Amino acid sequence: MEVKIDRDGCIACGLCESTCPEVFRIAEDGLAEVYHQPDASQETGAQEAANGCPVSVIHTEA
């Protein structure tokens, strides 16, 4: 799985980081970023973060 964030639309709510901190974090500019692509054990959490994003800016590809 590959995960991307459209950072231009990010509202920095922190939901992704709290859902899957192994993949997402809040960067120094205050917006969320993918700092580590998920391994197999983290894919469910990354997908939950994408599904829960209130502005739908997290995208996953198989």
C-alpha positions in Angstrom: 0.0 0.0 0.0 1.1 3.5 -0.8 -0.3 6.5 1.2 -0.3 10.1 0.1 -1.7 13.3 1.7 -2.9 16.3 -0.3 -1.3 18.7 2.1 -3.0 21.7 0.5 -6.3 20.6 1.8 -5.1 19.4 5.2 -6.7 21.1 8.2 -4.2 19.7 10.7 -6.9 18.1 12.9 -4.5 15.3 14.0 -6.9 12.4 13.4 -4.5 10.6 11.1 -1.6 10.9 13.6 -3.8 9.7 16.5 -5.2 6.8 14.4 -1.9 5.5 12.9 1.2 7.3 14.4 3.5 4.8 12.8 2.6 6.3 9.4 1.4 9.9 10.0 2.7 12.8 12.0 2.2 16.5 12.2 5.2 18.2 10.4 7.0 21.3 11.6 4.7 23.4 9.3 1.7 22.2 11.3 0.2 20.0 8.6 0.0 16.2 8.5 2.5 14.2 6.6 3.3 10.6 5.7 6.7 10.0 7.2 6.7 6.2 6.8 4.9 4.1 4.2 2.9 1.4 6.0 4.1 -2.2 6.2 1.6 -5.0 6.1 0.8 -4.7 9.8 0.0 -0.9 9.6 -2.2 -1.0 6.5 -5.4 -1.3 8.4 -4.6 1.7 10.6 -3.5 3.8 7.6 -6.8 2.9 5.8 -8.8 3.8 8.9 -7.0 7.2 9.0 -7.8 7.8 5.3 -11.5 6.8 5.8 -11.8 9.0 8.9 -10.1 12.1 7.4 -12.7 14.9 7.7 -11.5 16.6 4.6 -10.7 13.4 2.6 -7.1 14.4 1.7 -5.5 11.0 2.5 -5.3 8.7 -0.4 -4.3 5.0 -0.5 -3.3 2.8 -3.4 -2.9 -0.9 -3.3 
